[in-house]
Amino acid sequence: MAQHTFVATQQCHIWHNEDLKREFESIYNEAVNENKTQDAEIVSAVYTLIDILKKDNGAYENDVPPRQVGIHPSNRGGKKMMATTFQKKGNKVQKAGFTLVLVNPDKAIAFEANGNDVENHTLWIASEPGFGNYSRNAIRIGSCGCSHINQWLMAVSSNAKCLFKEFAEPGTDKYNIRIRKTTNKQLAHALEFGLKWTIIKSSVATTYKELPALIQRALNVEHHIGEGDRRHNRY
């Protein structure tokens, strides 16, 4: 599949299909009004909005290496991510046998980086031990979903400090080299080429400023539903 060229711009989004624009804006405007859209409805609304954007070239899919994926400021309301949390999650997935099914690839949603907001937010968060080493001007997109898994991939691929001795290289505090040299084809691909992201163009975020928050809200609802399902299945 041909790779998409990242060209983030700040101009307002230009629609190619007026019917799709009307449908998008109707759903978007209703979703922004929290009194009209309940949590149960927001998930369906957000995925419908993304599908519309894909049809009108406002969003696309692409593999993006972990080092080029930052953290969008809307992720978890701007709260600081903890290295212990994403390492624990990634380690658990790796131990179970890394597959794309386990990392919920449908939640790999991101926005093109626009200006320095994503980069500055990411570098602020990733300054703590346990995060991978980002380079300035390397971040192309900011993640809203699958952020924990991407940060784990980034930590492993960039030989970051491992906070869990079981997964560290013997005699060091770095991730075990056997994880980077894995024979698991899906994990090897994800470490080098990244997850397949649904990427929303920066012009869309410029025009529809509440969209990142709506997407984060929908992902949070899905997360809580998933947590409830897992608790229920324990009994």
PAZAPA-4460 file (N, C-alpha, C; in steps of 0.05 Angstrom, whole numbers, plus 32768, in hexadecimal, padded with zeros to 4 digits):
% residues 235
    n_x    n_y    n_z   ca_x   ca_y   ca_z    c_x    c_y    c_z   seq   type   mol
   8011   7FE8   8000   8000   8000   8000   8012   8019   8000     1      M     A
   800B   802C   7FF0   801B   8045   7FEF   801A   8054   8009     2      A     A
   8030   805E   8011   8032   806D   802A   8028   808A   8025     3      Q     A
   8018   8093   8039   800D   80AF   8037   8023   80C2   803F     4      H     A
   8025   80D8   8031   8038   80ED   8038   802C   8100   804C     5      T     A
   803A   8104   8063   802F   8115   8078   8034   8132   8071     6      F     A
   801F   8141   806D   8021   815E   8069   800C   816B   807A     7      V     A
   8014   8172   8092   8001   817F   80A4   7FFD   819C   809D     8      A     A
   7FE4   81A5   809B   7FDE   81C1   8094   7FCA   81CC   80A8     9      T     A
   7FC8   81E6   80A9   7FB6   81F2   80BC   7F9D   81FD   80B0    10      Q     A
   7F9A   81FC   8096   7F82   8207   808A   7F69   81F7   8091    11      Q     A
   7F52   8203   808E   7F39   81F5   8093   7F35   81DE   807F    12      C     A
   7F27   81CA   8089   7F23   81B2   8078   7F11   81B9   8060    13      H     A
   7F18   81B0   8049   7F08   81B4   8031   7EFA   819A   802A    14      I     A
   7EE0   819A   802A   7ED0   8182   8024   7ECD   817F   8006    15      W     A
   7ECE   8165   7FFE   7ECA   815F   7FE2   7EAD   8157   7FDC    16      H     A
   7E9F   814F   7FF1   7E83   8146   7FED   7E71   8155   8001    17      N     A
   7E5F   8166   7FF7   7E4F   8176   8009   7E3C   8165   801A    18      E     A
   7E32   814F   800F   7E20   813D   801E   7E2F   8132   8036    19      D     A
   7E48   8129   8032   7E58   811F   8048   7E5D   8135   805D    20      L     A
   7E62   814D   8054   7E67   8163   8066   7E4E   8168   8077    21      K     A
   7E37   8168   806B   7E1E   816D   807B   7E1A   8157   808F    22      R     A
   7E1F   813E   8086   7E1B   8127   8099   7E2F   8129   80B0    23      E     A
   7E48   812F   80AA   7E5C   8131   80BE   7E56   8147   80D2    24      F     A
   7E4F   815F   80C8   7E4A   8175   80DA   7E31   8171   80EB    25      E     A
   7E1D   8163   80E0   7E05   815D   80F0   7E0C   814C   8108    26      S     A
   7E1C   8137   8103   7E23   8124   8118   7E36   8132   812C    27      I     A
   7E49   8141   8121   7E5D   814F   8131   7E50   8163   8144    28      Y     A
   7E3E   8173   8139   7E31   8188   814A   7E20   817C   8160    29      N     A
   7E13   8165   815A   7E03   8158   816F   7E15   814B   8184    30      E     A
   7E2C   8140   817B   7E3E   8133   818E   7E4B   8147   81A0    31      A     A
   7E51   815F   8196   7E5D   8174   81A7   7E4B   817C   81BE    32      V     A
   7E31   817A   81B9   7E1E   8181   81CE   7E1A   8168   81DF    33      N     A
   7E27   8167   81F6   7E26   8150   8208   7E0A   8149   8211    34      E     A
   7DF8   815D   8212   7DDD   8158   821B   7DCD   8147   8208    35      N     A
   7DD6   8147   81EE   7DC7   8138   81DA   7DD3   811D   81D4    36      K     A
   7DED   811A   81D9   7DFA   8101   81D3   7E04   80F4   81EC    37      T     A
   7DF8   80DD   81F3   7E01   80CE   820B   7E1A   80BE   8205    38      Q     A
   7E27   80B4   821A   7E3F   80A5   8216   7E3C   808D   8204    39      D     A
   7E24   8080   8206   7E20   8069   81F5   7E1F   8070   81D8    40      A     A
   7E18   8089   81D1   7E15   8091   81B6   7E2F   809D   81AA    41      E     A
   7E40   80A7   81BC   7E58   80B6   81B3   7E6B   80A4   81A3    42      I     A
   7E6D   808B   81AB   7E7F   8078   819D   7E77   8074   8180    43      V     A
   7E5D   806F   817C   7E53   806B   8161   7E56   8084   8151    44      S     A
   7E51   809B   815D   7E52   80B5   814F   7E6F   80BA   8146    45      A     A
   7E82   80B5   8157   7E9E   80BB   8150   7EA8   80A9   813A    46      V     A
   7EA2   8090   813A   7EAB   807E   8125   7E9D   8084   810A    47      Y     A
   7E84   808E   810C   7E77   8097   80F4   7E84   80B0   80E9    48      T     A
   7E8C   80C2   80FA   7E9A   80DA   80F1   7EB5   80D3   80E3    49      L     A
   7EC3   80C0   80EF   7EDD   80B8   80E3   7ED8   80AA   80C8    50      I     A
   7EC3   809A   80C6   7EBD   808D   80AC   7EB7   80A2   8097    51      D     A
   7EA8   80B6   809E   7EA1   80CC   808B   7EBB   80DA   8082    52      I     A
   7ECD   80DF   8095   7EE6   80ED   808E   7EF6   80DC   807A    53      L     A
   7EF7   80C2   807F   7F06   80B0   806C   7EFA   80B1   8050    54      K     A
   7EE0   80B3   804E   7ED3   80B4   8034   7ED9   80CE   8026    55      K     A
   7EDE   80E3   8034   7EE3   80FD   8028   7F00   8106   8029    56      D     A
   7F12   80F3   802E   7F2F   80F9   802F   7F37   810B   8046    57      N     A
   7F27   810A   805B   7F2F   811A   8073   7F3E   8109   8087    58      G     A
   7F3F   80EF   8082   7F4E   80DC   8093   7F58   80C5   8082    59      A     A
   7F6D   80B8   808B   7F79   80A3   807C   7F86   8090   808F    60      Y     A
   7F8F   8078   8085   7F9C   8065   8096   7FB9   8062   808D    61      E     A
   7FCB   805E   80A1   7FE8   805C   809A   7FF7   804F   80B1    62      N     A
   800A   803E   80AB   801D   8035   80C0   802F   804C   80C6    63      D     A
   8034   8051   80E0   8046   8067   80E8   8058   805C   80FE    64      V     A
   8073   805E   80FA   8086   8054   810E   8081   8061   8129    65      P     A
   8085   8052   813F   8080   805C   815A   808D   8077   8160    66      P     A
   80A6   807B   8156   80B5   8094   815B   80A8   80AC   814E    67      R     A
   8096   80A8   813B   8089   80BE   812D   806D   80C3   8138    68      Q     A
   8065   80B4   814C   804A   80B7   8158   804D   80C3   8174    69      V     A
   8044   80DC   8176   8044   80E9   8191   8029   80E5   819E    70      G     A
   8024   80F4   81B3   800C   80F2   81C2   7FFC   810C   81BF    71      I     A
   7FE4   810A   81B5   7FD4   8122   81B0   7FCC   812F   81CB    72      H     A
   7FCC   814A   81CC   7FC5   8157   81E5   7FA9   8150   81F0    73      P     A
   7F97   8146   81DE   7F7C   813F   81E7   7F7C   8123   81F5    74      S     A
   7F92   8114   81F2   7F93   80F9   81FC   7F8F   80FA   821B    75      N     A
   7F7A   80EC   8224   7F74   80EB   8240   7F72   8107   824D    76      R     A
   7F68   811A   823D   7F64   8135   8247   7F7D   8143   824E    77      G     A
   7F94   813B   8241   7FAD   8149   8246   7FBC   813F   825E    78      G     A
   7FB1   812A   826C   7FBF   8120   8284   7FD9   8113   827C    79      K     A
   7FEC   8114   828F   8006   8108   828A   8005   80EA   828B    80      K     A
   800F   80DD   8276   8010   80C0   8275   8027   80B5   8287    81      M     A
   8022   809F   8294   8036   8093   82A6   8044   807B   8298    82      M     A
   805E   807B   8299   806E   8066   828C   8067   804B   8298    83      A     A
   8062   8049   82B2   805C   8030   82BE   8042   8024   82B3    84      T     A
   802F   8035   82AC   8016   802C   82A1   8018   8020   8286    85      T     A
   8026   802F   8273   8027   8024   8258   803B   800D   8256    86      F     A
   8050   800D   8267   8062   7FF6   8266   8054   7FDD   8271    87      Q     A
   8045   7FE0   8286   8036   7FC9   8291   8023   7FBD   827C    88      K     A
   8015   7FCF   826E   8002   7FC6   8259   8011   7FB9   8242    89      K     A
   8026   7FC5   8238   8035   7FBA   8222   8042   7F9F   8229    90      G     A
   804D   7F9E   8241   805A   7F86   824A   8046   7F6F   824C    91      N     A
   802E   7F75   8255   8019   7F61   8257   8012   7F56   823B    92      K     A
   800F   7F68   8228   8008   7F60   820D   801F   7F4F   8201    93      V     A
   8037   7F58   8205   804E   7F49   81FA   8050   7F2D   8206    94      Q     A
   804C   7F2B   8220   804D   7F11   822D   8038   7EFE   8223    95      K     A
   8020   7F09   821D   800A   7EF9   8214   800E   7EF1   81F7    96      A     A
   8020   7EFE   81E9   8024   7EF9   81CC   8018   7F10   81BC    97      G     A
   8028   7F23   81B5   801F   7F3C   81A8   8010   7F36   818E    98      F     A
   7FF7   7F3F   818D   7FE7   7F3E   8174   7FD8   7F58   8172    99      T     A
   7FD1   7F60   815A   7FC3   7F79   8155   7FA7   7F78   8163   100      L     A
   7F9C   7F60   8164   7F81   7F5E   8171   7F83   7F67   818F   101      V     A
   7F99   7F60   819C   7F9C   7F67   81B8   7F9F   7F85   81BD   102      L     A
   7FA9   7F93   81A9   7FAE   7FB0   81AD   7F98   7FC2   81A2   103      V     A
   7F81   7FB5   819A   7F6A   7FC4   8190   7F71   7FD9   817B   104      N     A
   7F79   7FD0   8163   7F82   7FE2   814E   7F6D   7FF6   8145   105      P     A
   7F53   7FF0   8149   7F3E   8003   8141   7F40   801D   8151   106      D     A
   7F4D   801C   8168   7F50   8034   8179   7F69   8044   8173   107      K     A
   7F79   803B   815F   7F91   8049   8157   7F89   8061   8146   108      A     A
   7F80   8076   8153   7F77   808E   8146   7F89   80A6   814D   109      I     A
   7F90   80B6   813A   7FA3   80CC   813F   7F9D   80E3   812C   110      A     A
   7FA9   80FA   8133   7FA7   8112   8123   7FC2   8119   8118   111      F     A
   7FC3   8124   8100   7FDC   812F   80F6   7FE6   8144   810A   112      E     A
   8000   8144   810F   800B   8158   8120   800A   8174   8113   113      A     A
   8000   8187   8121   7FFB   81A2   8115   800A   81B6   8127   114      N     A
   801F   81C2   811C   802F   81D4   812D   8040   81C3   8140   115      G     A
   8045   81CF   8158   8056   81C1   816C   8047   81B6   8183   116      N     A
   802C   81B7   8183   801D   81AF   819A   8021   8191   81A1   117      D     A
   801F   8180   818D   8023   8163   8193   803F   815D   819C   118      V     A
   8052   8169   818E   806E   8164   8195   8074   816E   81B1   119      E     A
   806D   8186   81B8   8072   8191   81D3   8065   8180   81E9   120      N     A
   804C   8178   81E4   803D   8168   81F7   804B   814D   81FB   121      H     A
   8053   8141   81E5   8060   8127   81E6   807B   8128   81F4   122      T     A
   808B   813C   81EE   80A6   813E   81FA   80A3   8144   8218   123      L     A
   808E   8153   8220   8089   8158   823C   8083   813E   824B   124      W     A
   8072   812D   823F   806A   8114   824B   8081   8100   824B   125      I     A
   808F   80FE   8234   80A4   80EA   8231   80BE   80F1   823E   126      A     A
   80BF   8106   824E   80D8   810E   825C   80DD   80FC   8274   127      S     A
   80C9   80EC   827C   80CC   80DB   8293   80D9   80C1   828C   128      E     A
   80E8   80B4   829F   80F5   809A   829A   80E0   8085   8291   129      P     A
   80E8   8074   827E   80D6   805F   8275   80CA   8065   825A   130      G     A
   80CB   807E   8251   80C1   8086   8236   80D8   8083   8222   131      F     A
   80D0   8080   8209   80E4   807F   81F4   80EF   809B   81EE   132      G     A
   8105   809B   81DF   8112   80B5   81D9   8109   80C0   81BF   133      N     A
   80F9   80D5   81C1   80EE   80E3   81A9   8103   80F7   819F   134      Y     A
   8102   80FC   8185   8112   8111   8179   8100   8128   8170   135      S     A
   8109   8140   8173   80FA   8157   816A   80F6   8156   814B   136      R     A
   80DF   815F   8143   80D8   8160   8126   80D4   8145   811A   137      N     A
   80D2   8130   812B   80CD   8115   8120   80B0   810C   8123   138      A     A
   80A1   8119   8134   8086   8111   813A   8073   811A   8124   139      I     A
   8065   8107   8118   8053   810E   8101   8036   810E   8109   140      R     A
   802E   80FE   811C   8012   80FC   8125   8011   80FB   8143   141      I     A
   7FF9   8102   814E   7FF4   8101   816A   7FDE   80ED   8170   142      G     A
   7FE3   80D9   8181   7FD0   80C4   8186   7FBA   80CC   8199   143      S     A
   7FA1   80C3   8193   7F8B   80C6   81A6   7F85   80AB   81B2   144      C     A
   7F87   8095   81A2   7F84   807A   81AC   7F9D   806A   81A8   145      G     A
   7F9F   8053   81B5   7FB6   8041   81B3   7FD0   804F   81BC   146      C     A
   7FCD   8063   81CC   7FE5   8073   81D4   7FF7   8062   81E7   147      S     A
   7FEC   8053   81F9   7FFC   8042   820B   800C   802E   81FB   148      H     A
   8000   8020   81E8   800E   800C   81D9   8024   8018   81C8   149      I     A
   801E   802F   81BC   8032   803C   81AC   804A   8045   81BD   150      N     A
   8045   804F   81D5   805B   8057   81E6   806B   803F   81EF   151      Q     A
   805E   8028   81F3   806D   8010   81F9   807F   8008   81E1   152      W     A
   8074   8008   81C9   8083   8002   81B1   809B   8015   81AF   153      L     A
   8096   802F   81B5   80AB   8043   81B3   80C1   803D   81C8   154      M     A
   80B9   8036   81E0   80CC   8030   81F6   80DD   8018   81EE   155      A     A
   80D1   8003   81E4   80E0   7FEB   81DD   80F2   7FF0   81C6   156      V     A
   80E8   7FFD   81B1   80F8   8001   8199   810F   8015   819D   157      S     A
   810D   8027   81B1   8122   803A   81B5   8133   8034   81CE   158      S     A
   8130   801B   81D8   8141   8011   81EE   813E   8023   8207   159      N     A
   8125   8028   820E   8120   8039   8225   8123   802A   823F   160      A     A
   8123   8038   8255   8125   802B   826F   810C   801A   8274   161      K     A
   8111   8001   827C   80FB   7FEF   8282   80F6   7FEF   82A0   162      C     A
   80DD   7FF5   82A7   80D6   7FF8   82C4   80CD   7FDE   82D1   163      L     A
   80CE   7FC8   82C1   80C6   7FAE   82CC   80DD   7F9A   82C7   164      F     A
   80E9   7F91   82DC   8101   7F81   82DA   80FD   7F68   82C9   165      K     A
   80E6   7F5C   82C9   80E0   7F44   82BA   80E5   7F47   829C   166      E     A
   80E1   7F60   8292   80E3   7F65   8276   80FD   7F74   826E   167      F     A
   810F   7F78   8281   8128   7F86   827C   813E   7F73   8274   168      A     A
   8151   7F7D   8265   8169   7F6E   825E   8178   7F68   8277   169      E     A
   8180   7F4F   827C   818E   7F47   8294   81A6   7F5A   829A   170      P     A
   81A7   7F64   82B2   81BD   7F74   82BA   81BB   7F92   82B2   171      G     A
   81A4   7F99   82A5   81A0   7FB5   829D   8184   7FBD   82A5   172      T     A
   817E   7FD7   82A1   8163   7FE1   82A5   8155   7FE7   828A   173      D     A
   8160   7FDC   8275   8154   7FE0   825A   8143   7FC9   8252   174      K     A
   8131   7FCE   823E   8120   7FB8   8235   8131   7FA2   8229   175      Y     A
   8128   7F89   822E   8136   7F71   8224   8138   7F72   8206   176      N     A
   8150   7F6E   81FC   8155   7F6F   81DF   8145   7F59   81D0   177      I     A
   813D   7F44   81DE   812E   7F2E   81D1   8112   7F38   81C8   178      R     A
   8108   7F4D   81D6   80EE   7F58   81CD   80F1   7F66   81B3   179      I     A
   8106   7F76   81AF   810B   7F84   8196   8112   7F71   8180   180      R     A
   811F   7F5A   8187   8127   7F46   8173   8112   7F30   8170   181      K     A
   80F9   7F36   8176   80E4   7F23   8177   80E0   7F15   815C   182      T     A
   80D6   7EFC   815E   80CF   7EED   8146   80B1   7EEF   8141   183      T     A
   80A3   7EFD   8153   8086   7F03   814F   8084   7F18   8139   184      N     A
   8079   7F10   8122   8079   7F22   810A   8068   7F3B   810F   185      K     A
   8052   7F38   811D   8041   7F50   8122   804F   7F64   8134   186      Q     A
   805C   7F5A   8149   806B   7F6B   815B   8083   7F78   814C   187      L     A
   8091   7F68   813D   80A8   7F73   812E   80A0   7F89   811B   188      A     A
   8089   7F85   810D   807F   7F9A   80FB   8077   7FB3   810B   189      H     A
   8069   7FB0   8121   8060   7FC7   8131   8078   7FD6   813D   190      A     A
   808D   7FC8   8145   80A4   7FD6   8150   80B3   7FE7   813B   191      L     A
   80B4   7FDD   8122   80C2   7FEB   810D   80B1   7FFF   80FE   192      E     A
   8099   7FF6   80F6   8088   8006   80E4   8070   8012   80F3   193      F     A
   806A   8009   810B   8055   8014   811A   803A   8007   8115   194      G     A
   8026   8010   8123   800A   8008   8120   7FFE   8015   8107   195      L     A
   7FE8   800A   80FE   7FDA   8017   80E8   7FC6   802B   80F5   196      K     A
   7FCC   8044   80F0   7FBC   805A   80FD   7FA7   8065   80EA   197      W     A
   7F90   806C   80F6   7F7D   807D   80E8   7F84   8099   80EE   198      T     A
   7F8D   80A8   80DA   7F98   80C3   80DE   7F85   80D8   80D3   199      I     A
   7F7E   80EA   80E4   7F6B   8100   80DC   7F7C   8118   80D5   200      I     A
   7F77   8124   80BE   7F87   813A   80B4   7F85   8152   80C7   201      K     A
   7F9A   8161   80C8   7F9B   8179   80D9   7F87   818E   80D2   202      S     A
   7F80   818F   80B8   7F6C   81A3   80AF   7F50   819D   80BC   203      S     A
   7F4B   8183   80C0   7F31   817B   80CD   7F31   8185   80EA   204      V     A
   7F47   8181   80F8   7F49   8189   8114   7F47   81A8   8116   205      A     A
   7F52   81B6   8102   7F51   81D3   8102   7F34   81DD   80FF   206      T     A
   7F25   81CF   80EE   7F09   81D7   80E8   7EF6   81CE   80FE   207      T     A
   7EFA   81B5   8108   7EE8   81AA   811C   7EF8   81A5   8136   208      Y     A
   7EFA   81BB   8145   7F0D   81BC   815C   7F05   81A9   8173   209      K     A
   7EEC   81A1   8174   7EE4   818F   818A   7EE7   8171   8183   210      E     A
   7EF0   816C   816A   7EF2   8150   8162   7F05   813F   8172   211      L     A
   7F1E   8149   8178   7F30   8139   8189   7F24   8132   81A4   212      P     A
   7F16   8145   81B0   7F09   813F   81CA   7EF3   812B   81C7   213      A     A
   7EE4   812C   81B1   7ECE   8119   81AD   7ED9   80FD   81A9   214      L     A
   7EEF   80FB   819A   7EFB   80E1   8196   7F06   80D6   81B0   215      I     A
   7F12   80E7   81C0   7F1C   80DD   81DA   7F06   80D4   81EC   216      Q     A
   7EF0   80E3   81EB   7ED9   80DC   81FC   7ECE   80C0   81F3   217      R     A
   7ECC   80BB   81D9   7EC3   80A1   81D0   7ED5   808B   81D7   218      A     A
   7EEF   808F   81D5   7F03   807B   81DD   7F02   8075   81FA   219      L     A
   7EFD   808A   820B   7EFA   8086   8227   7EE2   8075   822E   220      N     A
   7ECC   807A   8220   7EB4   806A   8224   7EB9   804D   821D   221      V     A
   7EC6   8048   8206   7ECD   802D   81FE   7EDF   801F   8213   222      E     A
   7EF2   802E   821E   7F04   8023   8232   7EF5   801B   824B   223      H     A
   7EE3   802C   8254   7ED4   8025   826C   7EC1   800D   8267   224      H     A
   7EB5   800C   824F   7EA4   7FF5   8249   7EB5   7FDB   8249   225      I     A
   7ECD   7FDD   823D   7EDF   7FC6   823C   7EE8   7FBD   8258   226      G     A
   7EEE   7FD1   8269   7EF5   7FCA   8284   7EDF   7FBC   8293   227      E     A
   7EC6   7FC5   828E   7EAF   7FB8   829A   7EAB   7F9C   8290   228      G     A
   7EAF   7F97   8277   7EAD   7F7D   826B   7EC2   7F6A   8277   229      D     A
   7EDB   7F74   827B   7EF0   7F63   8285   7EEA   7F5C   82A3   230      R     A
   7EE0   7F6F   82B2   7ED9   7F69   82CE   7EC2   7F55   82CF   231      R     A
   7EAF   7F58   82BD   7E98   7F45   82BD   7EA1   7F29   82B6   232      H     A
   7EB5   7F26   82A4   7EBE   7F0C   829B   7ECF   7EFE   82B0   233      N     A
   7ED6   7F0B   82C5   7EE6   7EFE   82DA   7ED5   7EEB   82EB   234      R     A
   7EBB   7EEF   82EA   7EA9   7EDF   82FC   7E9A   7ECA   82EC   235      Y     A
***
